């Protein structure tokens, strides 16, 4: 069957009305090596957006194994939403968009590519991914664990292509430290933004040096103010050069003038 893949530029949907139903919870897991500030800032972003979040400690449990457990305990009509511990929507409309696509039978996800596998397609990555459990059942209840052929949850996108289930892949549009190829479609890396600044994913959050990038982006999202890309880039360049970021002092007369 011909694959049905939608780019998010052509897939904007009006927000659904959730007044009569509870908002679908976003599920995320973490190991003990994740800095506590990462967990705290993610909670603060979701609280600011008024989106329910469930962070689960699952130390040493493989990502796909944990995802299997989350899906299994949900009902067929439930919307399943996964998010990495170092990722979050930057605005409420991004979450609403993901849920709207899932409500309509699509699999929504941030576009990802497995450079360490032999696959050739991008897929709906569980950095932020939404689908109705019934769609997973329709696909034959695929195992979400990584395998020799696929990364975690990647096999679900492969089956969706084969069976004509719509895939909505939200592509990266900018990154602070380019590090990986998105197949033949672009690049992503440390501190990647998706869509029209809809989502952010840090990547490699186990590295303490990178947490300042997430904190800076999260603080802007929490305050619901414009994203300060110049500030993020300054910090990213300092990290790459191995130099600490020193906050510039204001000249004395400017301090007086306020």
C-alpha positions in Angstrom: 0.0 0.0 0.0 1.3 3.5 -0.9 2.7 5.3 2.2 0.7 8.1 3.6 3.1 10.7 5.0 2.1 14.2 6.0 4.5 17.0 6.6 3.4 19.3 9.4 3.5 22.3 7.1 0.5 20.9 5.3 -1.1 19.3 8.3 -2.2 22.2 10.5 -5.4 21.4 12.1 -7.8 23.5 14.2 -7.5 22.7 17.9 -9.9 20.2 19.3 -12.4 21.1 22.0 -11.5 19.2 25.1 -14.0 20.8 27.4 -16.0 17.6 27.9 -13.1 15.2 28.3 -9.9 15.1 30.3 -6.7 16.1 28.5 -4.5 13.1 27.4 -1.6 12.7 29.8 1.9 12.9 28.4 4.1 10.1 29.6 7.9 10.3 30.1 10.5 8.2 31.8 14.0 8.8 33.2 17.0 7.0 34.6 18.8 8.0 37.7 21.6 9.7 35.7 19.4 12.5 34.5 20.1 15.8 36.4 17.2 16.8 38.7 17.0 20.3 37.0 16.0 18.6 33.8 13.0 16.9 35.5 12.1 20.1 37.3 12.2 22.3 34.2 10.1 19.9 32.2 7.5 19.8 34.9 7.4 23.6 35.0 7.0 23.9 31.2 4.0 21.5 31.2 2.5 23.2 34.2 2.8 26.6 32.4 1.0 25.1 29.4 -1.6 23.4 31.6 -0.8 20.0 30.1 -0.9 16.9 32.3 2.5 15.2 32.6 3.5 11.9 34.2 7.2 11.4 34.9 8.1 7.9 35.8 11.4 6.6 37.3 12.4 3.6 35.3 16.1 3.2 36.0 17.8 0.6 33.8 14.6 -0.3 32.0 15.0 0.0 28.2 12.9 2.8 26.7 10.9 0.5 24.4 10.1 -1.9 27.3 8.8 1.0 29.3 6.7 2.3 26.4 5.2 -1.2 25.9 4.1 -1.2 29.5 2.4 2.3 29.2 0.5 1.3 26.1 -0.6 -2.0 27.6 -2.2 -0.4 30.6 -4.3 2.0 28.5 -7.8 1.5 26.9 -8.2 1.1 23.2 -9.8 4.6 22.7 -7.1 6.3 24.8 -4.6 8.7 23.2 -1.1 7.6 24.0 1.5 10.4 24.2 5.2 9.8 24.8 7.8 12.5 25.4 11.5 12.3 26.2 12.5 13.6 29.6 14.5 16.4 27.9 11.8 17.5 25.5 8.7 19.5 25.7 6.2 21.5 23.6 7.0 25.2 23.5 3.4 26.3 23.3 0.0 24.8 24.1 -1.1 24.8 20.4 1.7 22.3 19.6 0.3 19.8 22.1 -3.2 20.4 20.9 -2.1 19.8 17.3 -0.5 16.4 18.2 -3.6 15.3 20.0 -5.8 16.4 17.1 -3.9 14.3 14.6 -4.0 11.3 17.0 -7.8 11.8 17.4 -8.2 11.6 13.6 -6.3 8.3 13.4 -2.8 9.4 12.5 0.5 8.7 14.2 2.1 12.0 15.1 5.8 12.3 16.0 8.9 14.5 15.8 10.8 13.4 12.7 13.7 11.1 13.6 16.3 9.0 11.8 18.3 6.1 13.1 21.9 6.7 12.0 23.0 3.6 13.8 20.6 1.3 12.0 20.2 0.3 8.3 16.9 1.9 7.8 16.4 4.6 5.1 13.2 6.3 6.3 12.5 8.9 8.9 9.9 8.0 11.5 7.7 9.3 14.2 10.1 9.6 17.1 8.9 9.2 20.7 10.7 12.4 21.7 7.1 13.6 21.3 4.7 11.1 19.8 0.9 10.7 19.9 -1.5 8.0 18.6 -4.7 6.3 19.6 -4.1 2.9 21.1 -6.6 1.4 18.7 -4.2 2.3 15.8 -1.4 0.4 17.6 -3.8 -2.6 17.9 -4.7 -2.3 14.2 -1.0 -2.5 13.3 -0.8 -5.8 15.2 0.3 -4.5 18.6 4.0 -4.0 17.5 6.7 -4.2 20.0 8.1 -0.8 20.7 11.5 -2.0 21.9 14.6 -1.4 19.7 15.8 -4.3 17.6 18.6 -5.1 15.1 16.4 -3.4 12.5 14.7 -0.5 14.3 15.2 1.9 17.1 12.6 2.3 19.8 9.1 2.8 18.4 10.5 3.0 14.8 8.9 -0.2 13.7 5.5 1.3 14.3 6.1 3.9 11.6 7.4 1.1 9.2 4.1 -0.8 9.7 2.1 2.4 9.3 3.7 3.0 5.9 2.9 -0.6 4.8 -0.7 -0.4 5.9 -1.5 3.1 4.9 -1.9 4.6 8.3 -1.2 8.4 8.2 2.2 9.5 9.5 2.5 13.1 10.6 6.2 13.9 11.0 7.1 17.2 12.5 10.5 18.1 11.1 13.4 19.9 12.8 13.9 23.5 11.7 16.9 24.6 13.7 19.5 23.2 16.1 22.1 24.8 18.4 24.8 22.2 17.9 24.4 20.1 14.7 25.5 16.5 15.3 23.3 14.0 13.3 22.0 13.6 9.8 18.2 13.3 9.4 18.7 10.9 6.6 18.6 12.9 3.4 16.3 15.6 4.8 18.5 17.7 7.1 20.3 17.7 10.4 19.5 17.7 14.1 21.6 17.7 17.3 22.0 19.2 20.7 19.1 21.6 21.3 16.8 21.0 18.3 13.6 23.0 17.6 10.8 21.5 15.5 8.2 23.1 13.3 7.3 26.7 13.9 9.2 26.6 17.2 6.5 24.1 18.4 8.7 21.6 20.2 12.2 21.4 21.7 14.4 18.4 22.4 17.8 18.7 24.0 19.3 15.2 23.3 22.0 13.7 25.4 20.6 15.1 28.6 22.8 12.8 30.7 25.6 15.2 29.9 25.5 17.9 32.6 27.2 20.5 30.4 24.1 20.6 28.1 21.5 21.3 30.8 22.1 25.1 30.7 20.7 25.0 27.1 17.5 23.3 28.2 17.1 25.6 31.2 17.4 28.7 29.1 14.8 27.5 26.6 12.5 26.1 29.3 12.6 29.4 31.2 11.4 31.3 28.1 8.7 28.8 27.5 7.6 28.9 31.2 7.4 32.8 31.0 5.7 32.5 27.6 8.1 35.1 26.2 9.9 35.1 22.8 12.7 32.6 22.5 16.1 34.1 23.0 18.1 32.4 20.2 21.0 34.8 20.5 21.4 33.7 24.1 21.1 30.0 23.3 23.7 30.3 20.6 26.1 32.1 22.8 25.9 29.3 25.4 26.2 26.6 22.7 29.3 28.2 21.2 30.9 28.5 24.6 30.3 24.8 25.2 31.8 23.9 21.9 34.9 26.0 22.6 35.2 24.6 26.1 34.9 28.0 27.7 32.5 29.0 30.5 29.8 31.4 29.6 30.3 34.7 31.4 27.4 37.0 31.7 28.2 40.4 30.3 28.2 43.2 32.9 26.3 46.3 32.2 28.3 49.6 32.2 27.8 51.6 35.3 25.9 54.5 33.6 23.5 52.0 32.0 22.8 50.4 35.4 22.0 53.9 36.7 19.7 54.6 33.8 17.9 51.3 34.4 
